[in-house]
Amino acid sequence: MNVAARQIVVVQPISSLNMLRQVSSVAPVPAQPPSETMDMAIQVLGRATQLLDALAAQPDPVALKDLAKTTGLHTSTAHRILSDLVIGRYVDRVDNGLYQLGMRLLELGSLVKGRLNVREAAHEAMHALHRLTGQTVNLSVQQGDEIIYIDRAWSERSGMQVVRAIGGRAPLHLTSNGKLFLSAADVRQVRTYATRTGLVASTANSITTLEKLEQELLLVRQLGYARDNEELELGVRCIAAGIYDDTGKLVAGLSISAPSGRLQDAWIPQLVATAGSISEALGYEASGA
């Protein structure tokens, strides 16, 4: 007797905050998520938000039973969601079993604050610099071993296709903006970066040795601006100047990107001045000012 083959799908138990990620991995995936699954995911996120709000309302660490009482959640439900939040570092569980908001929230909050403030302060100045030069003007921040492009002033007359859109990333040592951040780091941090990344090349012009990178960063510190000489993309050169916040910290890089034959050193003073005006808008006061 023939027995029809039967496909058996075993679904492993999933934790509450991982639900959204793991639901999509169960085959077959429907065009639209089942309403019940979506409702459950929304419910979990809502409960997680309740717990975070309850922790935010208290200046000191809070016990599980108090969090359950405040949010109206069953103790086991609150404990399960808090465990996921602890794994993600959104919540910390201190030694005595109490809970408090985690450092991941501070990291994300600081990142969002910095990006929003810089983008707002830089927007008009970036477009003015673009009108002056006719070239692409980029605003970037550091995220780990890369820069991330958070804004751009560009038009068809720039004469260069924009390869990396807003949200795009590139290694620090291959970009003018990235070199600004490396120049602000200490020797140990630069050497650790070089070891960690291997200084992978993108073109024949890329810096691939620690010695050459350290020489380049010394020049950046001396000049007050950085260059990318077709190190990320052949045919494209860049110059960049730093943007500083009210504490004097380098928070972003402002760069002009142009086809290699069009980039002009005559733009450097205006680039540096534009970055300086954005820094002033963020509360930065240059030493000696």
C-alpha positions as CSV (number, residue, x, y, z in Angstrom):
1,M,0.0,0.0,0.0
2,N,1.3,3.4,-1.0
3,V,1.5,5.9,1.8
4,A,1.5,9.6,0.7
5,A,4.5,11.5,1.8
6,R,3.6,13.9,4.5
7,Q,5.6,17.1,5.3
8,I,5.9,17.7,9.0
9,V,6.9,21.1,10.2
10,V,8.2,21.3,13.7
11,V,7.9,24.8,15.3
12,Q,10.3,25.3,18.1
13,P,9.1,27.4,21.1
14,I,10.2,31.0,20.7
15,S,10.8,33.8,23.1
16,S,8.5,36.8,23.1
17,L,10.7,39.5,21.6
18,N,12.2,37.0,19.1
19,M,8.8,36.2,17.8
20,L,8.8,38.7,14.9
21,R,12.1,37.4,13.6
22,Q,11.3,33.7,13.9
23,V,7.8,33.7,12.6
24,S,9.1,34.7,9.1
25,S,11.5,31.7,9.1
26,V,8.7,29.1,9.2
27,A,7.9,27.8,5.7
28,P,5.8,28.5,3.8
29,V,5.6,32.2,4.5
30,P,2.2,33.7,3.5
31,A,2.0,36.9,1.6
32,Q,0.5,38.5,4.7
33,P,1.1,37.4,8.2
34,P,-1.9,35.6,9.9
35,S,-3.9,38.1,11.8
36,E,-3.6,36.1,15.0
37,T,0.2,36.1,14.8
38,M,0.4,39.8,14.1
39,D,-2.0,40.5,17.0
40,M,0.2,38.4,19.3
41,A,3.4,40.2,18.2
42,I,1.8,43.6,18.7
43,Q,0.6,42.5,22.1
44,V,4.1,41.4,23.1
45,L,5.6,44.7,21.9
46,G,2.9,46.6,23.8
47,R,3.7,44.7,27.0
48,A,7.4,45.3,26.6
49,T,6.7,49.0,26.2
50,Q,4.6,48.9,29.4
51,L,7.5,47.4,31.3
52,L,10.0,49.9,29.9
53,D,7.7,52.8,30.8
54,A,7.2,51.4,34.3
55,L,11.0,51.2,34.8
56,A,11.4,54.7,33.4
57,A,9.0,56.1,36.0
58,Q,11.1,54.9,38.9
59,P,14.4,56.3,39.9
60,D,15.6,53.1,41.5
61,P,15.6,49.4,40.5
62,V,12.2,47.7,40.7
63,A,11.1,44.3,41.8
64,L,9.4,41.9,39.4
65,K,6.2,41.8,41.5
66,D,6.0,45.6,41.5
67,L,6.4,45.7,37.8
68,A,3.7,43.1,37.3
69,K,1.4,45.1,39.6
70,T,2.1,48.4,37.9
71,T,1.6,47.0,34.4
72,G,-1.3,44.6,35.2
73,L,0.7,41.7,33.7
74,H,0.9,38.3,35.2
75,T,4.2,37.7,37.0
76,S,5.3,34.9,34.6
77,T,4.5,37.0,31.6
78,A,6.4,40.0,32.9
79,H,9.4,37.8,33.8
80,R,9.5,36.2,30.3
81,I,9.4,39.6,28.6
82,L,12.0,41.1,31.0
83,S,14.3,38.1,30.3
84,D,14.3,39.0,26.6
85,L,14.8,42.6,27.3
86,V,17.8,41.7,29.5
87,I,19.3,39.7,26.7
88,G,19.0,42.7,24.4
89,R,20.5,45.0,27.1
90,Y,17.4,47.1,27.1
91,V,16.9,46.2,30.8
92,D,19.5,45.3,33.4
93,R,18.9,42.8,36.2
94,V,20.9,43.8,39.2
95,D,22.3,41.4,41.8
96,N,19.4,41.5,44.1
97,G,16.9,40.5,41.4
98,L,15.6,44.0,40.7
99,Y,15.3,45.5,37.3
100,Q,16.4,48.8,35.8
101,L,16.7,50.3,32.3
102,G,19.7,49.1,30.4
103,M,22.6,50.8,28.7
104,R,21.3,49.9,25.2
105,L,18.6,52.4,25.6
106,L,21.1,55.1,26.4
107,E,23.3,54.1,23.4
108,L,20.3,54.3,21.1
109,G,19.0,57.5,22.6
110,S,22.3,59.2,22.3
111,L,22.7,58.0,18.7
112,V,19.3,59.3,17.7
113,K,19.8,62.6,19.5
114,G,23.1,63.2,17.8
115,R,21.9,62.3,14.3
116,L,18.7,64.4,14.5
117,N,20.5,67.4,15.9
118,V,23.3,67.3,13.4
119,R,21.0,66.8,10.4
120,E,18.8,69.7,11.4
121,A,21.8,72.0,12.1
122,A,23.6,71.0,8.9
123,H,20.7,70.9,6.4
124,E,20.8,74.5,5.1
125,A,24.6,74.8,5.2
126,M,25.0,71.6,3.3
127,H,22.7,72.8,0.5
128,A,24.5,76.1,0.4
129,L,27.8,74.4,0.0
130,H,26.4,72.2,-2.8
131,R,25.1,75.3,-4.6
132,L,28.6,76.8,-4.3
133,T,30.5,73.8,-5.5
134,G,28.0,72.0,-7.7
135,Q,29.2,68.8,-6.1
136,T,27.8,66.2,-3.8
137,V,27.9,67.1,-0.1
138,N,27.7,64.3,2.5
139,L,27.0,64.2,6.2
140,S,28.3,61.1,8.0
141,V,28.6,59.8,11.5
142,Q,30.6,57.0,13.0
143,Q,29.0,53.7,13.9
144,G,31.5,51.1,15.0
145,D,34.2,50.5,12.3
146,E,32.2,52.3,9.7
147,I,30.7,55.7,8.8
148,I,27.1,55.8,8.0
149,Y,25.7,58.5,5.6
150,I,22.8,60.3,7.3
151,D,22.2,63.2,4.8
152,R,23.3,64.4,1.4
153,A,22.9,67.4,-0.8
154,W,23.0,66.3,-4.4
155,S,21.7,67.2,-7.9
156,E,22.0,66.0,-11.5
157,R,24.6,68.7,-12.1
158,S,26.9,67.1,-9.6
159,G,28.2,65.0,-12.5
160,M,28.5,61.9,-10.3
161,Q,26.1,59.0,-9.7
162,V,25.4,58.6,-6.0
163,V,26.4,55.1,-5.2
164,R,25.9,55.0,-1.4
165,A,22.5,56.3,-0.5
166,I,21.5,57.7,2.9
167,G,21.9,54.9,5.4
168,G,24.8,53.4,3.4
169,R,28.1,52.5,5.1
170,A,31.8,52.5,4.4
171,P,35.0,51.6,6.3
172,L,36.6,54.4,8.3
173,H,40.1,54.1,6.7
174,L,38.7,54.3,3.2
175,T,36.8,57.6,3.5
176,S,37.7,61.2,4.2
177,N,34.9,61.4,6.8
178,G,36.1,58.1,8.4
179,K,39.7,59.4,8.6
180,L,38.4,62.3,10.7
181,F,37.1,59.9,13.3
182,L,40.2,57.8,13.3
183,S,42.3,61.0,13.7
184,A,40.3,61.8,16.8
185,A,41.1,58.3,18.3
186,D,44.2,57.6,20.3
187,V,47.1,55.4,19.1
188,R,45.9,52.3,20.8
189,Q,42.4,52.6,19.3
190,V,43.8,53.1,15.8
191,R,46.0,50.1,16.1
192,T,43.2,48.0,17.5
193,Y,41.0,49.1,14.6
194,A,43.7,48.2,12.1
195,T,44.1,44.7,13.6
196,R,40.3,44.1,13.9
197,T,39.5,45.2,10.3
198,G,42.7,44.1,8.5
199,L,42.6,47.4,6.6
200,V,40.9,45.7,3.7
201,A,41.4,47.5,0.4
202,S,38.7,48.7,-2.0
203,T,40.9,50.1,-4.7
204,A,44.6,50.2,-5.6
205,N,44.8,53.5,-3.7
206,S,43.4,52.2,-0.5
207,I,45.5,52.4,2.7
208,T,46.3,48.9,3.8
209,T,49.2,49.2,6.3
210,L,49.2,50.6,9.8
211,E,52.3,52.7,9.2
212,K,50.7,54.5,6.2
213,L,47.4,55.0,8.1
214,E,49.2,56.6,11.1
215,Q,51.0,58.9,8.7
216,E,47.8,59.9,7.0
217,L,46.0,60.6,10.3
218,L,48.9,62.7,11.5
219,L,48.4,64.8,8.3
220,V,44.7,65.1,9.0
221,R,45.4,66.4,12.5
222,Q,47.9,68.9,11.2
223,L,45.7,70.2,8.3
224,G,42.3,70.1,10.0
225,Y,40.7,68.2,7.1
226,A,40.9,64.8,5.5
227,R,41.1,63.5,1.9
228,D,40.0,60.3,0.1
229,N,42.1,59.9,-3.0
230,E,40.1,57.3,-4.9
231,E,40.5,55.0,-1.9
232,L,36.9,53.9,-1.7
233,E,35.9,54.2,-5.4
234,L,38.0,54.7,-8.4
235,G,37.2,58.0,-10.1
236,V,35.9,59.7,-7.0
237,R,37.8,61.9,-4.6
238,C,36.6,63.5,-1.4
239,I,37.6,66.2,1.2
240,A,36.1,66.3,4.7
241,A,36.0,68.5,7.7
242,G,34.8,67.7,11.2
243,I,31.7,68.8,13.1
244,Y,31.8,69.1,16.9
245,D,29.2,69.4,19.5
246,D,29.0,71.6,22.6
247,T,31.3,69.2,24.5
248,G,34.0,69.4,21.8
249,K,33.4,65.9,20.7
250,L,33.6,65.0,17.0
251,V,30.1,64.0,16.1
252,A,30.0,64.1,12.3
253,G,32.0,64.6,9.2
254,L,31.1,66.9,6.3
255,S,32.5,66.0,2.9
256,I,32.5,67.1,-0.7
257,S,32.6,64.2,-3.2
258,A,33.4,64.8,-6.8
259,P,34.8,63.1,-9.9
260,S,38.5,63.0,-9.6
261,G,39.2,65.7,-12.2
262,R,36.7,68.1,-10.7
263,L,37.6,68.2,-7.0
264,Q,39.2,71.6,-6.2
265,D,41.4,72.5,-3.2
266,A,39.9,76.0,-3.5
267,W,36.8,74.6,-1.9
268,I,38.6,73.5,1.3
269,P,38.3,76.9,3.2
270,Q,34.6,77.0,2.5
271,L,34.2,73.4,3.5
272,V,36.0,74.0,6.8
273,A,34.1,77.2,7.4
274,T,30.8,75.4,6.7
275,A,31.6,72.6,9.1
276,G,32.6,75.3,11.7
277,S,29.3,77.0,11.3
278,I,27.4,73.8,11.9
279,S,29.5,73.1,15.0
280,E,28.7,76.5,16.3
281,A,25.0,75.8,15.8
282,L,25.5,72.7,18.0
283,G,27.0,74.9,20.7
284,Y,30.7,74.3,20.0
285,E,33.2,77.0,20.9
286,A,36.6,76.8,19.2
287,S,39.5,77.1,21.6
288,G,40.8,80.7,21.7
289,A,37.4,82.0,20.4
